[in-house]
């Protein structure tokens, strides 16, 4: 994989091209490389690896915004989401688990849940609290009783 990276270090050899390009030099080439970072480096190059790492870093940041001290009852859930995602990423350094669509879907599902919680933790807890964005203070939550009653009043008028 590193030999193929040296052939095209900037943009890599192309997504999912490792098995075809390494067939002569690697007897196990029909399988993926056992390290997601090395595979991304070989297939996507330096720019692709940087983009991948930036995307994962931004996704993991949701676990730290807003600060955990603002909503202490969410600490265990947010810690579990972060640790689960970190475990998937750490395991992908030994076995390219991110090439398995079920684990990749699980990773991004966990990241989506963490993002929803970080956007409006008070709504997630289903209790009144300070909204984090102006958007939440102007209109009632779409699933709330106030929202449904407001829609019903508008329809009756």
N, C-alpha and C positions, 0 to 999 in steps of 0.2 A: 504494500500500500504506500509506503514512504517512497519507494522507487517510482511509482506512478505519480506521486505528488511532485517529485522533482522534475518530471516531464512537463507538467503544466501547473506551476505553483500558484499562479494568480487566480485563475478561474476553475481549476481542477479538470478532471477528465469527463465530467458530466454525471448527472444524477443517475444512479443505478447502473452505471457502466463498469463498475469494478469487476464483476464476474466475467464479462466479455474481454476486457482489456488485460486481465491478469491470468488468463487461462494457461498460457505457456509457462509462466514462471511460478505459479502457485497451484499445487495440486488440490487445494481446498477452495479454489476460486469460485466454485459454484455456490458457496455459502458466503454470507457477509463477513466482513472483518469483525473481530470480537471487541471492538472499541468504537463507540459512536463518534468520538472526537476525531480519531484517526480516519474513520470512514468519511466523515464530513470533510475533513481536510483533503483527502485524496480525491473525492468526487466533486467537491464544490470549491476547492482552493481556499486561499487565505480570506478572500472577500466573503465567500459562502460560510466559512466557519465563524467569522466575525459577526455576520448577520444572525446566524443560529444562536451564538452565545448572547448577543444583544436581545434577541427575542425571548430566550429563556430567562435572562436576568430581569427583563421588564415584567415577565409573567410572574416571577417569584416575588417581585416588589409588592404585589398586592397584599401579601401577608403582613406587611409592616406599615400599611397606611389604612386608616388612621392609626395613630399609636395605640398599642394594646392597652395602655392605661386608661384610655377613654371608655372602653367597654370591657371590663375585666371578665364578664361572664362569657365572652367569646374567646378568651385565651386558649382554653383546651381545644376547641374546634379549629381555630386558626393554626395552632401548633400541630395538630394532627394533619391538616391539609398540607402544611409546609413540609413536615417530616415525610409524609407519603410521597410527595413530589420529589423531594430530595433523595429518597430511597430509590425511586425509579431512575433518576439521573445517575446516581452513584453506581447502580447495578449496570447501567448502560456502558460504564467504563470497562466492565469485565466481559459483558455479553451484550451485543448490540440489540438491546431490547426495544429500542425506539424504531427498529425496523419491523417489529410485530405490531400490526395495526391495532390490536386490542389493547396493548399496553400504551401505545401512543394516544389512543382515544381516552383511556383512563387518565393519563397525565393531563391532557387538555381539559377533560371534564373537571378534574380537581382544580385546575387553574381557573376555570370559569366560575366555579362555586366560590373560590377565594375572591375573585374579582367582584362578584355580586355582593358578597358580604362587605368588602371594603368600600363599595360605592355608597351603601346606606345601611350601616349596621343596625340602626334603630328599627328600620322597617323589617329587617331580617329577624330581629328579636320580637317583632310585633308589639312594640310598645312605643309610646310617644318619646321623642328625644330630639336632640338637635339634628337638623338635616345638614348634610355635608355640602349640598349644592342648592342654589336658588331654585332650580327646577323642581325640587321636592317640596318647597314651601309654598309655591304658587298654586299647585293643583293637588288634590288628594291622590293618594296611591291608587293605581288602577284597580286593585282588588278590594279596596276598602268599601265599607258600607256608605260613606259619604259620597264616594265616586258613583256608586250604583244609584243612590237616591238622586244625585244631581242629574245623571243621565235620564232617569225616569221622569223627573220634573221637566226636563227639556223636551222629551218626547211627548208629554201630555200637553204642553203649551202648544 
